[in-house]
Amino acid sequence: MPSLEARGLTKRFATYAALDHASFTYEGGGAIGYLGPNGAGKTTTLKLFTGLLRPTEGQALLNGREVAADPKAGLWDVGSLVETPEPYPALTGRETLAMIGEFRGLSREEIRDRTARYARELELPPLDLRTGRLSKGQRQRIVIAAMLLSEPSVLLLDEPTSGLDPAERVIIRNLLIRLKGERRLILMSSHLLQEVTEICDQVIFINRGRILLRDSVENIGRRFRVTALDVVFARPVELSSLASIRGVGHAEALGPARFRLDFDGQEESRTGILEACQRLAPVTSFSSASLTLEDAYLRLIQEGGPAR
């Protein structure tokens, strides 16, 4: 069963803590989104897991093996993409994939079959072209194919769709969804919160090197209570009449007959607001404004402290 674990993982550069006693454990298949602003510690974490940095304190373990103590054993069944690596420009795509396959100990038949499979799934450019002639997105898809040739059980991805166009992002998204369904364990950092919502089951929020929160995408919606209501009327109403409803803190017009109302989140207040709206005009829709991952992310970053 694939697994990854951070045990008090810390990395200091002089007196600056890029990562400060981060701890988390995941086992089995699934995808974990690793979210935070620039400089939060995301890439540092992935570098510690891949042996590109050594921890100041703590341990990074992959499939039960400590990476710093035995990098070869720890990384043998792991695929990684950290800080947008580039293929050698003088090699063709086919040569690049063959080289990585040989490094991974694959047979010629395995390299050939898997190259053909990922060429189809990732819609790779003609593999006999030198990679130096390819676009950034094409080169990145070749690197992702190379990472997957050995069929690793754990994937560590640092902004895997950075620099890709929308169509290429869809290709990568669909691939990652398939891989997690095959019981692969994926840890991916991303600035695209919609992408994380679509791919990931779990989320870790990090800021200034400290873990703020880790939970399922589903539970985050429950933890951060929605305090806004979307209401749609059958005909236009005055914004001022909504703002004066008891329990409404702020009213915003989204259209002539569509509004967003801020309130305290209590069910009693919600009921009273609905009754007041119905007295103004027929109500065709009344629902909680959906809480996005971005809402939770921004709220956590603004609060700034670690989760309790």
C-alpha angles and dihedrals in degrees: 000000000000117000142171128192137181114199111193088319110193134173122184129184103199103308095339116101108210088177122020119200097312114186130182139135131204130176134183128016125329144092126267121198115216108204134182142116123277109294093022094123102261099125091040089057092050091047090053090051092050098044095248088120131026118228121248088212136356133027139276113207129188119189088349095306124113108236097208093050096047113008095176095054093038095052101035095099095034133099120200140185111187126171096348104290117208129221118238104276094218092058125081120237090255092051091048093053093044091052093051091045091054091048087054093051097248122155121244090253092052091049092048096047096043093045089055092048097050091041087062098040096045093037091232121196119251104305095217091067118098109251091231088071094054130094120256092256092050092050091049092052090052090052090050090050090051090051091054099046094094091049093235119201093217125048123194111192128183108199092326094187098042110135094012123125120240094265092051091048090056090053092052093043092053091047093052092047089053093047095051088050087059090060095261116149113228128190110185133174116209143163090206102091093183088056091052091049091053097045110027133075096188133036134204117196115202132179131172090357096304130107109242100180141346122190143121118292087241095052093049089066089054095045095053103057115220111242099180133079129202114212128182122194129203089238137017118284133187116268090219091060090057094046090056094056111116110256096023111119097183135000124206126189113228091174140336092290102016124083143169117220125196116213141157096273095243118138092226090056091047091054093049092049091051092051091049091049092051089056090056098051141325110297116221097177134017120172145139113274105250115255109225127202086250091060091054092044094052093045092052094047091049092049088049100191128111119264117265 
